[in-house]
Amino acid sequence: MTESAKNPSLISAVLKLPKSLEDFFLLISGISGFALKSFKEMFKPPYDISETLRQFYQIGNKSFALIAVTGFIIGLTLTLQSIPTLHKFGAASLVPSMVALAVILEIGPVITSLIFAGKIGSGIGAELGSMKVTEQIDAMEVSGCNPFKYLVVTRVIASTLMLPLLVVLADAIALVGGFIAFSITESGSFEAFLINSLTNIDMRDIIPATIKTFLFGFSIGVVGCYEGYNASRGTVSVGIAANTAVVISSLLVILIDMMMVQITSVLF
């Protein structure tokens, strides 16, 4: 039996997860207050445009290749698995529509956000955690700079606005992968495949799927910044902050998606 199996609290200690109900509510209140402060600071001058644009580039540049490959594989695999099933019912012509609906409504936003959380959420947590440990954040406060505005708000804005763009790119690349898989067994042009894919999609489908990507990006940015900004002293806390940011932000993505599905079913 491993050491972690003998001592279940070891996992919680490593990931800095709540070990009691009190710790759970303290964590929720801390992240909620941090998120509220981040949202308020977004609209207060001064606005650090240059740093925000730099974070846009950093986040997009780090994520694009991985998300593009994942989107292509999702479209390819989903189409290959769907064709034999729909062939049994004589509905192979519905494969493009089914793939597009599945990718745009659910699979694309959720899978892309989970990858984004693992790549960007952990990166933000580790970066701010190392700055906290090396007292760079304290030095910024002493020098009269607002570290929360410069470090947190810029990253939260960038993650909130960049994730929807990455989801759109992932969805588009997934449709390309779907067409390649579909063309193996069926004949037809990419234009015809695209028209069939988008026939059954309207704004009632696109709006909720887009709104939740903004919420995903905001939650991932907030959690990553929260864990890094509040890291404990010591180099070990940098890794803990990165790991915890991934776990919590991934869980939030799933919870937000679940809530958005319920809200969408009521409103739309």
C-alpha positions in Angstrom: 0.0 0.0 0.0 1.4 3.4 -1.0 2.0 6.2 1.5 -0.9 8.3 0.0 -3.3 5.4 0.4 -2.3 5.0 4.0 -2.8 8.7 4.7 -5.7 10.1 2.6 -5.0 13.6 4.0 -1.7 13.6 2.2 -3.3 14.2 -1.1 -5.2 17.2 0.3 -2.0 18.5 1.9 -0.1 18.3 -1.4 -2.9 19.9 -3.4 -3.9 22.3 -0.6 -7.5 21.2 -0.9 -10.0 21.7 1.9 -9.8 18.9 4.5 -13.0 20.0 6.4 -16.3 21.7 5.8 -14.9 24.9 7.4 -11.9 24.9 5.1 -14.2 24.3 2.1 -16.3 27.4 2.9 -13.2 29.4 3.6 -11.8 28.4 0.2 -15.1 29.3 -1.5 -15.4 32.7 0.2 -11.7 33.5 -0.6 -12.1 32.7 -4.3 -15.5 34.5 -4.4 -14.0 37.6 -2.8 -11.0 37.5 -5.1 -13.2 37.2 -8.1 -15.4 40.1 -7.0 -12.4 42.3 -6.5 -10.9 41.3 -9.8 -14.2 42.2 -11.6 -14.4 45.6 -9.9 -10.8 46.4 -10.7 -11.3 45.7 -14.4 -13.4 48.9 -14.7 -11.2 51.2 -12.5 -8.5 53.3 -14.1 -5.6 53.3 -14.7 -5.8 50.6 -17.4 -2.6 48.7 -18.2 -3.2 48.1 -21.9 0.3 47.1 -22.8 0.5 44.4 -20.1 -2.9 43.1 -21.0 -2.0 42.8 -24.6 1.2 41.0 -23.6 -0.8 38.5 -21.6 -3.1 38.0 -24.6 -0.1 37.1 -26.7 1.4 34.9 -24.0 -1.9 33.0 -23.3 -2.8 32.5 -26.9 0.7 31.6 -28.0 1.1 29.0 -25.3 -2.3 27.4 -25.9 -3.0 27.5 -29.6 -0.9 24.5 -30.8 -2.2 22.1 -28.1 -5.8 23.2 -28.5 -5.6 23.0 -32.3 -4.3 19.4 -32.2 -6.9 18.5 -29.6 -9.7 20.0 -31.7 -8.6 18.2 -34.8 -8.5 14.8 -32.9 -11.9 15.5 -31.4 -13.5 16.1 -34.7 -11.8 13.1 -36.4 -12.5 10.7 -33.6 -16.1 11.7 -33.1 -16.9 11.4 -36.8 -15.2 8.0 -37.1 -17.2 6.7 -34.1 -20.5 8.2 -35.3 -20.5 6.9 -38.9 -20.9 3.2 -38.2 -23.6 3.8 -35.7 -25.7 6.1 -37.9 -25.1 3.8 -40.9 -27.1 1.1 -39.1 -30.1 3.4 -39.1 -29.5 4.7 -42.6 -28.8 8.2 -41.3 -25.2 8.7 -42.4 -26.1 12.0 -44.0 -26.8 13.3 -40.5 -23.2 12.8 -39.4 -22.1 16.4 -40.2 -25.0 17.9 -38.2 -24.4 15.6 -35.3 -20.7 16.3 -35.1 -21.2 20.1 -35.4 -23.8 20.2 -32.7 -21.8 18.0 -30.3 -18.6 20.0 -30.9 -20.1 23.5 -30.8 -22.5 23.0 -27.9 -20.6 20.9 -25.5 -17.4 19.0 -26.4 -15.5 21.9 -27.9 -16.0 24.4 -25.1 -15.6 21.9 -22.2 -12.5 20.0 -23.5 -10.8 23.2 -24.7 -11.5 24.8 -21.3 -10.1 21.8 -19.4 -6.9 21.9 -21.5 -6.8 25.7 -21.0 -7.0 25.2 -17.2 -4.2 22.7 -17.3 -1.9 24.8 -19.4 -2.7 28.4 -18.5 -4.2 28.0 -15.0 -1.2 26.1 -13.8 1.1 28.5 -15.5 -0.5 31.5 -13.9 -0.5 29.8 -10.5 3.2 28.9 -10.7 4.3 32.3 -12.1 2.5 34.4 -9.4 3.4 31.8 -6.8 7.1 32.2 -7.6 6.8 36.0 -7.4 5.1 35.7 -4.1 7.8 33.4 -2.7 10.6 35.6 -3.9 8.9 38.7 -2.5 8.6 40.4 -5.8 4.9 41.2 -5.1 5.9 42.7 -1.7 8.5 44.8 -3.5 5.9 46.1 -6.0 3.7 47.2 -3.1 6.6 49.0 -1.4 7.5 50.8 -4.6 3.9 52.2 -4.8 2.8 50.0 -7.7 -0.6 48.2 -7.5 0.5 44.5 -7.9 -3.1 43.3 -8.0 -4.0 45.6 -10.9 -0.8 44.7 -12.8 -0.5 41.0 -12.1 -4.1 39.8 -11.5 -6.5 42.0 -13.5 -4.4 41.8 -16.7 -4.3 38.0 -16.6 -8.0 37.6 -15.7 -9.0 39.9 -18.6 -6.7 38.0 -21.0 -7.9 34.6 -20.0 -11.6 35.7 -20.1 -11.4 37.1 -23.6 -8.9 34.7 -25.1 -10.6 31.4 -24.2 -13.7 32.1 -26.4 -11.4 32.8 -29.3 -9.5 29.6 -28.7 -12.8 27.7 -28.5 -13.9 29.1 -31.9 -10.6 28.0 -33.4 -10.9 24.6 -31.8 -14.4 24.1 -33.1 -13.4 25.2 -36.6 -10.4 22.8 -36.6 -12.6 20.0 -35.2 -15.0 20.4 -38.2 -12.0 20.1 -40.5 -11.0 16.9 -38.8 -14.6 15.7 -39.0 -14.6 16.3 -42.8 -11.4 14.4 -43.3 -12.9 11.4 -41.4 -16.2 11.7 -43.2 -14.5 11.8 -46.6 -12.9 8.4 -46.0 -16.2 6.6 -46.3 -18.5 9.2 -48.0 -18.0 11.4 -51.0 -18.6 15.1 -51.1 -16.9 18.5 -50.9 -15.9 20.4 -47.8 -18.5 23.1 -48.7 -21.3 20.6 -48.7 -20.1 19.1 -45.4 -19.9 22.6 -43.8 -23.4 23.5 -45.1 -24.9 20.2 -43.7 -23.0 20.8 -40.4 -24.4 24.2 -39.8 -28.0 23.6 -41.1 -29.4 22.7 -37.7 -27.5 25.3 -35.6 -29.0 28.7 -34.8 -28.4 31.5 -32.4 -30.2 29.8 -29.5 -27.4 27.2 -29.7 -24.5 29.5 -30.2 -25.3 32.2 -27.6 -25.3 29.9 -24.5 -22.2 28.1 -25.8 -20.4 31.4 -26.2 -21.5 32.8 -22.8 -20.2 29.9 -20.9 -16.8 30.1 -22.5 -16.4 33.6 -21.0 -17.4 32.2 -17.6 -14.9 29.4 -18.1 -12.1 31.8 -18.9 -12.9 34.1 -16.0 -13.0 31.3 -13.5 -9.7 29.8 -14.7 -8.0 33.2 -14.6 -9.3 34.0 -11.2 -8.4 30.6 -9.6 -4.9 30.6 -11.1 -4.3 34.1 -9.8 -5.8 33.4 -6.4 -3.7 30.4 -5.8 -0.5 32.1 -7.0 -1.2 35.4 -5.3 -1.9 33.7 -1.9 0.9 31.1 -2.1 2.7 30.4 1.2 6.3 31.0 1.8 8.7 28.4 0.5 9.5 26.9 -2.9 7.2 23.9 -2.4 4.2 26.2 -2.4 4.8 27.2 -6.0 4.1 23.6 -7.2 1.2 23.3 -4.8 -0.3 26.6 -6.2 0.0 25.3 -9.7 -1.5 21.9 -9.0 -4.4 23.3 -6.9 -5.2 25.9 -9.6 -5.7 23.1 -12.2 -7.8 20.9 -9.9 -10.1 23.7 -8.7 -10.5 25.5 -12.1 -11.2 22.2 -13.9 -13.9 21.4 -11.3 -15.4 24.9 -11.8 -15.5 24.4 -15.5 -17.6 21.2 -15.0 -19.9 22.8 -12.4 -20.4 26.0 -14.6 -21.2 23.8 -17.6 -23.7 21.8 -15.6 -25.4 25.0 -14.4 -25.4 26.5 -17.9 -27.1 23.4 -19.3 -29.9 23.8 -16.8 -30.3 27.5 -17.4 -30.2 27.0 -21.2 -32.9 24.4 -21.0 -35.2 26.8 -19.1 -34.5 30.0 -21.1 -34.0 28.6 -24.6 
